């Protein structure tokens, strides 16, 4: 394979991976944030204390997190087909990627919110802040560095998940590595794919670290 052909394949694979990870990250950030906030609010002693609801949510999250992604990928095939109309391609891969990442990020959100000093919440309550204001202007605001750091970890996990999605035709760099690097024994494709993935992850981590430092100084 010539360098021109390899570069074209890598460009397509990187674009597909970026699309899958980007869309999944947005959906995961929304779903995981909502779920994480609910876990904190409904916990015993929370602003909306509901132990039964908290236990159910916690159980669902734990079950979803206990499934290896490759198994989840296959298990949700009927749901993926119902939502997207197909089980092959980048759009189809977004469904299991999001389902697998939301519980993961929700636990990170929960941990970040629990790190907010109780005195800060108590002070806001004493000043007459509503529950909505406490969540939006106290909990989420104070936990921003932890949330961004957690989202960075989640994005990197999604990159790994997207590579596994290539095993079932999900597209992206993982699919490229499987079809060319493994099945056709083209070692240069496998090596190039690994290098691109490493660089991609490093850039994501660096961007996340920079943002966390800026938020921590505010």
Backbone bond lengths (Angstrom), bond angles and torsions (degrees), N, CA, C in turn:
res aa  C-N    CA-C-N  psi(-1)  N-CA   C-N-CA  omega(-1)  CA-C   N-CA-C  phi
1 X - - - 1.462 - - 1.525 110.14 -
2 X 1.331 116.66 132.83 1.456 120.70 -179.43 1.524 110.54 -78.24
3 X 1.333 115.28 162.16 1.472 120.33 178.77 1.524 111.02 -61.67
4 X 1.340 116.74 -36.13 1.462 120.48 179.60 1.522 111.03 -63.40
5 X 1.317 116.41 -44.26 1.465 120.45 179.16 1.529 110.72 -65.71
6 X 1.331 115.84 -41.64 1.460 120.46 179.94 1.522 111.35 -64.20
7 X 1.329 116.67 -43.73 1.463 120.31 -179.64 1.519 111.60 -63.93
8 X 1.345 116.61 -36.69 1.467 120.04 177.79 1.532 110.54 -65.32
9 X 1.328 116.12 -43.73 1.459 120.34 178.49 1.522 111.50 -62.97
10 X 1.321 116.35 -42.37 1.465 120.60 179.69 1.526 111.17 -65.24
11 X 1.321 116.59 -38.60 1.466 120.63 -180.00 1.528 110.32 -63.44
12 X 1.333 115.88 -44.62 1.468 119.99 178.40 1.521 110.68 -64.80
13 X 1.336 116.55 -45.39 1.455 120.75 -179.88 1.517 112.54 -62.30
14 X 1.331 116.09 -41.77 1.466 120.10 179.46 1.524 110.76 -66.17
15 X 1.324 116.24 -40.37 1.466 119.84 179.04 1.523 111.05 -63.64
16 X 1.331 116.54 -41.95 1.465 120.06 178.71 1.524 111.34 -66.29
17 X 1.331 115.97 -41.77 1.463 119.95 178.48 1.525 110.55 -63.35
18 X 1.332 117.18 -44.28 1.463 120.99 179.64 1.528 110.74 -61.57
19 X 1.331 117.46 -38.31 1.464 121.42 178.65 1.528 110.87 -65.72
20 X 1.325 116.42 -48.34 1.464 120.19 -179.76 1.523 111.17 -61.24
21 X 1.321 115.67 -48.22 1.466 120.06 -177.57 1.521 110.83 -68.26
22 X 1.330 117.83 -39.96 1.462 121.25 -178.93 1.512 112.88 -62.67
23 X 1.336 116.65 -51.15 1.469 120.25 -179.51 1.522 110.49 -65.51
24 X 1.325 116.41 -42.97 1.467 120.18 179.31 1.526 111.48 -62.50
25 X 1.330 116.42 -36.59 1.465 120.15 179.58 1.523 111.03 -64.50
26 X 1.331 116.93 -43.75 1.469 120.67 179.77 1.530 110.07 -62.26
27 X 1.326 116.91 -48.31 1.458 121.03 -179.47 1.532 111.43 -65.04
28 X 1.334 115.57 -39.08 1.468 120.14 178.87 1.523 111.23 -67.18
29 X 1.328 116.93 -40.88 1.464 120.58 179.53 1.530 110.71 -60.47
30 X 1.324 115.89 -42.35 1.474 119.75 -179.93 1.525 110.87 -69.48
31 X 1.325 115.96 -53.95 1.460 120.09 -177.80 1.513 113.04 -65.57
32 X 1.331 116.87 -42.88 1.455 120.54 -178.94 1.524 112.31 -67.76
33 X 1.334 116.34 -36.88 1.466 119.96 179.04 1.524 110.51 -65.60
34 X 1.316 116.37 -46.16 1.469 120.12 179.04 1.524 111.03 -61.87
35 X 1.322 116.24 -45.55 1.462 120.10 -179.05 1.518 111.55 -66.43
36 X 1.335 117.17 -40.73 1.460 120.75 178.65 1.514 112.40 -64.24
37 X 1.327 116.34 -40.57 1.472 120.56 177.96 1.526 109.97 -64.26
38 X 1.326 116.92 -41.82 1.462 120.39 178.56 1.521 111.55 -62.78
39 X 1.329 116.64 -38.88 1.464 120.06 178.57 1.525 111.26 -61.07
40 X 1.330 116.23 -38.77 1.463 120.50 -179.99 1.523 111.32 -74.63
41 X 1.327 117.03 -44.13 1.463 120.85 -176.07 1.518 112.60 -67.42
42 X 1.336 116.94 -36.76 1.464 119.82 -175.98 1.527 113.49 -89.63
43 X 1.321 116.81 -5.20 1.469 120.13 178.68 1.523 109.90 -65.88
44 X 1.335 117.73 155.59 1.474 119.99 176.91 1.529 110.83 -54.45
45 X 1.336 116.72 127.85 1.448 121.23 -177.81 1.517 113.10 87.70
46 X 1.338 117.83 -1.70 1.454 121.50 179.92 1.513 111.91 -78.24
47 X 1.320 116.15 175.51 1.467 121.16 -178.14 1.519 111.89 -67.51
48 X 1.320 117.15 -27.23 1.470 122.28 177.42 1.525 108.89 -125.83
49 X 1.307 115.91 49.77 1.463 121.76 -173.20 1.528 112.38 -48.88
50 X 1.317 115.21 119.68 1.466 122.12 177.75 1.523 106.79 -149.82
51 X 1.312 117.68 84.56 1.467 122.18 -173.96 1.520 114.34 -53.16
52 X 1.335 116.52 -38.72 1.465 119.29 -178.77 1.524 110.50 -65.90
53 X 1.333 115.80 -47.41 1.464 120.58 178.83 1.523 110.07 -61.35
54 X 1.327 116.41 -43.00 1.459 121.34 179.73 1.523 111.31 -61.06
55 X 1.327 116.62 -41.98 1.461 120.94 -179.62 1.529 111.03 -65.91
56 X 1.330 116.21 -41.57 1.466 120.30 179.56 1.523 110.37 -64.41
57 X 1.332 116.31 -46.83 1.462 120.44 179.03 1.528 110.90 -61.13
58 X 1.322 116.06 -43.70 1.457 120.65 179.50 1.517 111.64 -62.04
59 X 1.335 116.25 -40.49 1.463 120.44 179.64 1.527 110.65 -64.68
60 X 1.325 116.85 -45.15 1.465 121.21 179.80 1.527 110.63 -61.07
61 X 1.328 115.82 -44.49 1.463 120.55 179.71 1.525 110.95 -62.51
62 X 1.319 116.39 -43.74 1.467 120.14 -179.01 1.526 112.23 -65.79
63 X 1.328 116.22 -38.89 1.468 119.72 178.44 1.519 109.98 -63.65
64 X 1.350 115.81 -45.76 1.467 119.93 -179.31 1.529 111.25 -63.30
65 X 1.317 116.85 -37.67 1.469 120.46 -178.72 1.519 111.97 -74.32
66 X 1.328 117.19 -22.21 1.469 119.67 -176.42 1.528 112.28 -78.87
67 X 1.335 117.35 -14.05 1.461 120.34 -177.53 1.525 110.49 -85.19
68 X 1.326 118.39 124.28 1.467 119.97 172.82 1.528 109.18 -58.31
69 X 1.321 116.85 143.53 1.460 119.42 -172.71 1.518 112.60 -60.68
70 X 1.321 117.83 -36.78 1.461 120.16 -177.29 1.526 110.23 -64.65
71 X 1.348 117.32 -32.31 1.464 121.12 176.70 1.519 110.06 -74.34
72 X 1.327 116.66 -42.88 1.463 121.05 177.30 1.524 110.66 -59.55
73 X 1.323 115.46 -39.53 1.461 122.00 -179.63 1.521 111.07 -56.11
74 X 1.315 115.98 -42.35 1.462 121.17 -179.72 1.526 111.11 -78.90
75 X 1.338 116.44 -38.04 1.465 120.98 -175.52 1.532 112.77 -64.07
76 X 1.325 117.22 -33.15 1.472 120.00 -176.23 1.528 112.49 -95.29
77 X 1.340 117.36 12.64 1.469 119.95 179.92 1.533 112.32 -54.34
78 X 1.349 119.95 -45.88 1.473 118.71 178.41 1.527 112.51 -60.15
79 X 1.338 116.96 -40.76 1.463 120.63 179.34 1.526 110.57 -67.00
80 X 1.332 116.18 -40.77 1.466 120.66 177.95 1.524 110.68 -60.51
81 X 1.322 116.63 -44.31 1.464 120.81 179.77 1.529 110.47 -64.08
82 X 1.333 117.14 -37.26 1.462 120.70 -179.65 1.529 111.38 -68.84
83 X 1.333 116.49 -34.33 1.469 120.26 -176.92 1.521 111.91 -82.88
84 X 1.333 116.33 -46.98 1.466 120.88 -172.46 1.530 112.64 -100.45
85 X 1.336 116.39 -25.75 1.451 119.92 -178.07 1.510 113.79 94.95
86 X 1.327 116.96 -2.37 1.458 122.61 178.70 1.519 109.07 -155.25
87 X 1.316 115.74 163.90 1.468 120.16 177.81 1.524 111.21 -116.46
88 X 1.322 116.88 7.02 1.460 121.87 -178.39 1.523 109.39 -121.51
89 X 1.322 116.23 141.06 1.455 120.59 177.18 1.518 112.49 109.48
90 X 1.301 115.07 172.67 1.462 120.84 -175.61 1.527 113.06 -67.14
91 X 1.332 116.89 -40.31 1.466 119.26 179.95 1.521 111.06 -63.32
92 X 1.337 116.37 -39.36 1.463 120.36 178.56 1.531 110.58 -66.08
93 X 1.322 117.50 -36.32 1.465 121.11 -178.30 1.519 112.16 -67.40
94 X 1.332 117.14 -25.94 1.462 121.00 -178.28 1.530 111.21 -61.42
95 X 1.320 117.25 -34.29 1.474 121.17 -177.24 1.524 111.74 -62.51
96 X 1.336 119.98 -58.28 1.472 119.10 178.81 1.528 112.75 -65.98
97 X 1.325 117.25 -31.40 1.461 119.51 177.33 1.523 110.48 -59.66
98 X 1.322 115.74 -45.89 1.463 120.43 -178.93 1.521 111.58 -68.42
99 X 1.333 115.88 -43.73 1.472 119.93 179.95 1.531 110.53 -61.68
100 X 1.318 116.61 -38.46 1.460 119.79 -179.35 1.513 113.97 -74.43
101 X 1.334 116.78 -29.79 1.459 120.27 -174.39 1.523 114.10 -89.14
102 X 1.332 118.04 -28.00 1.468 120.23 -176.98 1.533 112.35 -59.01
103 X 1.341 120.28 -49.22 1.475 119.02 178.52 1.533 112.23 -62.40
104 X 1.330 116.43 -36.10 1.460 121.20 178.80 1.525 110.57 -61.94
105 X 1.328 116.64 -48.38 1.461 120.39 -179.20 1.526 111.17 -71.09
106 X 1.332 117.07 -32.05 1.466 120.09 179.63 1.526 111.17 -60.36
107 X 1.324 116.94 -40.76 1.466 120.14 178.25 1.526 110.91 -67.23
108 X 1.316 116.72 -35.20 1.464 120.08 177.56 1.527 109.56 -66.68
109 X 1.322 116.96 -42.20 1.465 121.30 177.43 1.527 109.98 -61.42
110 X 1.316 116.03 -45.25 1.465 120.61 179.33 1.529 110.67 -57.94
111 X 1.322 116.85 -46.51 1.463 120.92 -179.40 1.532 110.98 -64.03
112 X 1.335 117.09 -40.41 1.466 120.61 -179.07 1.529 110.84 -65.87
113 X 1.318 117.02 -41.41 1.467 120.53 -179.37 1.520 111.56 -68.71
114 X 1.325 117.06 -33.68 1.463 119.87 179.03 1.531 112.01 -70.50
115 X 1.330 116.73 -17.07 1.459 120.65 177.99 1.527 112.49 -78.31
116 X 1.336 116.80 -12.90 1.463 119.91 178.12 1.530 108.32 -68.36
117 X 1.337 118.52 126.94 1.469 121.15 -177.55 1.525 112.01 -56.69
118 X 1.321 118.82 130.77 1.470 121.42 179.65 1.528 112.33 -57.71
119 X 1.345 117.19 -30.06 1.458 120.24 -179.61 1.524 111.61 -61.73
120 X 1.337 116.25 -33.32 1.464 119.93 179.61 1.521 109.77 -66.81
121 X 1.314 116.39 -43.24 1.458 120.67 178.70 1.525 110.05 -66.07
122 X 1.327 116.30 -41.92 1.468 120.62 179.76 1.531 110.81 -62.42
123 X 1.324 116.86 -39.92 1.458 120.56 179.37 1.532 110.95 -64.79
124 X 1.327 116.29 -41.58 1.469 120.38 178.55 1.521 110.59 -64.74
125 X 1.330 116.64 -39.24 1.462 120.67 177.97 1.517 111.18 -64.91
126 X 1.321 116.09 -41.78 1.472 120.79 -179.91 1.520 111.68 -63.81
127 X 1.335 116.70 -29.77 1.468 120.75 179.61 1.521 112.54 -84.38
128 X 1.334 116.31 3.77 1.457 119.89 175.08 1.512 115.53 89.43
129 X 1.324 117.68 16.40 1.464 120.50 179.53 1.527 110.02 -68.43
130 X 1.325 115.95 141.93 1.455 120.39 177.89 1.535 109.48 -78.00
131 X 1.320 115.82 169.90 1.458 119.67 179.23 1.528 110.83 -61.98
132 X 1.324 115.27 -40.19 1.474 119.22 179.19 1.517 110.92 -62.60
133 X 1.341 115.91 -42.07 1.467 120.30 179.47 1.524 110.92 -66.84
134 X 1.313 116.77 -38.84 1.472 120.10 179.26 1.529 110.44 -63.17
135 X 1.333 116.21 -42.42 1.467 119.73 -179.89 1.521 110.96 -67.44
136 X 1.355 116.09 -49.05 1.465 119.91 -174.11 1.514 115.06 -77.08
137 X 1.338 116.37 -39.92 1.463 119.88 -172.65 1.526 114.31 -102.92
138 X 1.323 116.41 -9.47 1.471 119.17 179.91 1.538 109.97 -116.66
139 X 1.329 116.00 -66.41 1.465 119.46 -174.69 1.534 112.23 -62.11
140 X 1.327 116.43 -56.53 1.465 119.24 -176.91 1.525 111.83 -67.14
141 X 1.306 116.54 -36.70 1.466 119.62 -179.36 1.521 111.57 -67.31
142 X 1.321 116.62 -44.65 1.460 120.55 -179.14 1.532 112.01 -70.00
143 X 1.324 115.67 -27.21 1.467 119.70 -175.66 1.524 112.88 -93.64
144 X 1.342 118.49 6.95 1.462 120.83 -175.07 1.528 114.82 -53.73
145 X 1.331 119.36 -46.84 1.481 117.63 178.98 1.525 112.72 -58.16
146 X 1.329 116.40 -43.70 1.462 120.20 179.69 1.516 111.90 -66.70
147 X 1.324 116.67 -36.35 1.461 120.60 179.74 1.526 110.98 -67.32
148 X 1.321 116.40 -42.25 1.462 120.21 179.84 1.529 110.14 -67.33
149 X 1.332 116.36 -41.92 1.466 119.79 177.25 1.522 110.38 -61.48
150 X 1.328 116.23 -40.95 1.455 120.40 178.55 1.519 112.57 -66.62
151 X 1.329 115.95 -38.38 1.462 119.43 178.62 1.524 110.70 -67.26
152 X 1.324 116.16 -34.67 1.465 119.89 176.63 1.524 110.68 -62.65
153 X 1.320 115.97 -44.66 1.470 120.57 177.21 1.523 110.02 -60.77
154 X 1.329 116.43 -40.41 1.459 121.16 -179.13 1.519 111.62 -65.37
155 X 1.335 116.84 -41.70 1.465 120.29 178.85 1.528 110.53 -61.08
156 X 1.332 115.46 -43.00 1.472 119.12 179.04 1.525 110.78 -64.57
157 X 1.329 116.72 -38.17 1.466 119.82 176.07 1.529 110.38 -63.68
158 X 1.328 116.58 -38.20 1.465 121.01 178.98 1.527 111.45 -64.96
159 X 1.324 116.52 -33.71 1.462 119.53 176.20 1.526 109.56 -61.75
160 X 1.332 115.75 -43.56 1.460 120.00 177.58 1.523 111.96 -65.43
161 X 1.343 116.30 -41.60 1.461 120.44 177.57 1.530 110.80 -61.46
162 X 1.332 116.15 -41.77 1.468 120.22 -177.55 1.524 110.52 -63.84
163 X 1.333 116.36 -34.08 1.465 119.32 177.37 1.523 110.27 -66.21
164 X 1.340 117.12 -38.31 1.461 120.20 177.17 1.519 111.72 -67.70
165 X 1.336 116.37 -31.22 1.465 119.87 178.79 1.523 111.31 -62.72
166 X 1.336 116.06 -23.08 1.453 119.86 177.79 1.512 113.43 -64.03
167 X 1.337 116.67 -20.96 1.470 120.67 179.49 1.525 111.04 -63.63
168 X 1.330 116.85 -32.58 1.469 120.98 -179.04 1.525 111.52 -108.62
169 X 1.331 116.03 26.69 1.460 119.56 175.96 1.508 114.59 80.30
170 X 1.323 116.67 29.42 1.454 119.93 -178.48 1.513 114.18 -77.38
171 X 1.323 117.33 -8.61 1.458 120.22 -179.10 1.515 111.45 84.30
172 X 1.326 115.74 -177.99 1.452 120.74 178.03 1.517 112.96 84.92
173 X 1.318 115.22 -168.64 1.461 120.99 -176.99 1.526 112.59 -66.68
174 X 1.327 116.77 -32.32 1.457 119.95 177.92 1.519 111.78 -64.07
175 X 1.311 115.67 -43.48 1.466 120.49 177.64 1.523 110.54 -63.66
176 X 1.329 115.98 -39.32 1.463 120.93 178.23 1.528 110.92 -62.07
177 X 1.331 115.98 -45.01 1.461 120.10 -179.60 1.526 111.81 -64.89
178 X 1.331 116.86 -38.88 1.462 120.63 -179.49 1.532 111.00 -69.13
179 X 1.328 116.82 -49.82 1.470 120.57 -173.04 1.528 112.87 -71.15
180 X 1.329 115.89 -39.94 1.459 118.81 -176.21 1.538 112.19 -100.39
181 X 1.331 115.27 -49.39 1.458 118.38 -175.89 1.515 114.32 -69.41
182 X 1.346 116.65 -39.42 1.465 120.40 -176.00 1.523 112.52 -95.34
183 X 1.343 116.34 -55.93 1.463 119.60 -174.43 1.529 112.91 -70.31
184 X 1.326 117.25 -32.16 1.464 119.92 -178.71 1.532 112.80 -103.42
185 X 1.317 115.87 3.37 1.471 122.08 176.52 1.536 112.18 56.96
186 X 1.332 116.89 37.25 1.461 121.06 176.96 1.531 107.79 -96.43
187 X 1.311 114.90 90.57 1.465 121.67 -173.34 1.521 112.42 -58.68
188 X 1.324 117.07 -36.82 1.461 119.57 -177.80 1.525 111.83 -63.20
189 X 1.348 116.63 -31.86 1.464 120.05 177.59 1.526 110.09 -68.77
190 X 1.331 116.07 -42.91 1.463 120.36 178.78 1.520 111.10 -62.18
191 X 1.302 116.93 -45.97 1.466 121.11 -179.52 1.524 110.55 -63.49
192 X 1.332 116.59 -45.27 1.461 120.88 -179.29 1.531 110.82 -62.85
193 X 1.323 116.31 -38.85 1.468 120.61 179.12 1.525 110.96 -64.54
194 X 1.317 115.82 -43.85 1.470 120.29 178.30 1.522 110.59 -61.10
195 X 1.321 117.39 -43.63 1.463 121.30 -179.85 1.522 110.60 -61.92
196 X 1.328 116.96 -45.14 1.466 121.00 179.93 1.526 110.80 -62.79
197 X 1.330 117.59 -41.82 1.460 121.19 178.75 1.529 111.31 -63.77
198 X 1.323 116.54 -42.22 1.465 120.67 179.13 1.527 110.52 -62.22
199 X 1.326 116.54 -45.58 1.467 120.67 179.54 1.526 110.44 -63.54
200 X 1.326 116.53 -42.33 1.468 121.71 -179.98 1.526 110.82 -59.85
201 X 1.330 115.90 -47.03 1.464 120.67 -179.77 1.530 110.80 -64.94
202 X 1.321 117.03 -41.18 1.461 120.24 179.18 1.522 111.59 -61.46
203 X 1.322 116.63 -40.96 1.468 120.51 179.22 1.525 111.03 -65.15
204 X 1.328 116.21 -41.29 1.462 120.12 177.96 1.522 110.59 -62.93
205 X 1.330 117.14 -44.62 1.459 121.49 -179.39 1.527 111.18 -64.70
206 X 1.304 117.20 -41.80 1.461 120.90 179.22 1.521 111.29 -63.85
207 X 1.328 116.61 -43.16 1.465 120.38 179.00 1.530 110.28 -63.36
208 X 1.329 116.39 -42.25 1.458 120.32 178.59 1.514 112.20 -64.00
209 X 1.326 117.62 -41.69 1.466 121.52 179.38 1.520 111.56 -63.46
210 X 1.329 116.38 -41.56 1.469 120.73 179.20 1.528 109.87 -61.87
211 X 1.321 116.66 -46.04 1.476 121.14 -178.69 1.517 111.11 -64.78
212 X 1.331 116.89 -40.64 1.472 120.55 178.77 1.524 110.51 -61.83
213 X 1.336 116.91 -43.83 1.468 119.68 179.70 1.515 111.26 -62.78
214 X 1.317 117.36 -40.07 1.463 119.90 179.85 1.509 111.27 -66.01
215 X 1.321 117.37 -41.47 1.459 120.72 179.47 1.535 111.10 -69.06
216 X 1.326 117.01 -32.96 1.464 120.79 -178.91 1.531 111.42 -69.65
217 X 1.318 116.78 -25.44 1.473 120.06 -178.77 1.518 112.22 -85.37
218 X 1.336 117.48 -10.76 1.459 119.46 -178.38 1.522 110.34 -85.86
